Amino acid sequence: MRRPAIPQIGGDARIAAIWNQLVGVMDPELDESIVDLGFVEDIAIGADGRVDVAFRLPTYWCSPNFAFLMADDIGQAVRRLPWARDVHPRLEDHMVADEVNRGTRLGLSFADAFRDFEVGGTLEGLRDTFLRKAFQRRQEAVILGLRRAGWSDEAIVTMDLATLDCAVITDPEGARQKPRYREVLLARGLATRPSDLAVVSLDGEAIPVASLPVHLRALRAVRINMEANGALCRGLLDARYDEGPREATVPPRHACGGAGASKECCGGCALHPTGVAPAARAAGAPLAM
């Protein structure tokens, strides 16, 4: 029998908190949660407070830099919990699991962890590459969501951040991606003030209204590639571990689709649960198979 994508809520509240943190860790190539993808295998908290998070990837030979990046992100996410100090991500069933696990345990850089291999580039460069792709995928969903909500192309390309915060997007994917798009806008420094343009190019340039259809075609190509890779990863993971398809987790969202930045948006941006909450199970409990 297949293992549920997310166990049922209950048991140690610290385990539930860890699941919540892991929902925000993305597969860098797919811009999808490692929890939704089914990569997280086990979470355990020892009597001494040590946290172990075991994860696995669709194939034995998935790219080492992707694997290292996810392990590093898992460690960073869990360490944000005030009580979590000794955190150990653990990659399983992978050709470079030993190098990844040793590197994250010792706090090594990617280059140092793989000093016996021929590796090029840096994790920072890789992060930037995938953040750019995430920006494009999220932006397309927001633009299409705004169009479906009745916004004209001219209004979209001249929209500032404050207006985007207040814009109501009812399209499910657009609503899901709106706060995530805002997050990457801030992370890349493309829009930081309420008056800054909210729909811009990767370089922060305004998009002429006449160029929006061409811009959207480029975004669509990025999305299709990411969706195809995501479907392939899910299929490979299920085939490798003989598990059925998983249901994606939809995180809670604000009624306006925003991040609660403005109290005028939707009556205080009351948080509306729209999906299954990240779940918990007791540390060390056997997995349901």
Secondary structure, 3 states (H helix, E strand, C coil): CCCCCCCCCCCCHHHHHHHHHHHCCEECCCCEECCCCCCEEEEEECCCCCEEEEECCCCCCCCHHHHHHHHHHHHHHHHCCCCCCCEEEEECCCCCHHHHHHHHHHCCCHHHHCCCCCCCCCHHHHHHHHHHHHHHHHHHHHHHHHHHCCCCHHHHHCCEHHHHHHCCCCCHHHHHHHHHHHHHHHHCCCCCCCCCECCECCCCCECCHHHHHHHHHHHHHHHHHHHHHHHHHHHHHHHHHCCCCCCCCCCCEECCCCCCCCCCCCCCCCEECCCCCCCCCCCCCCCCC
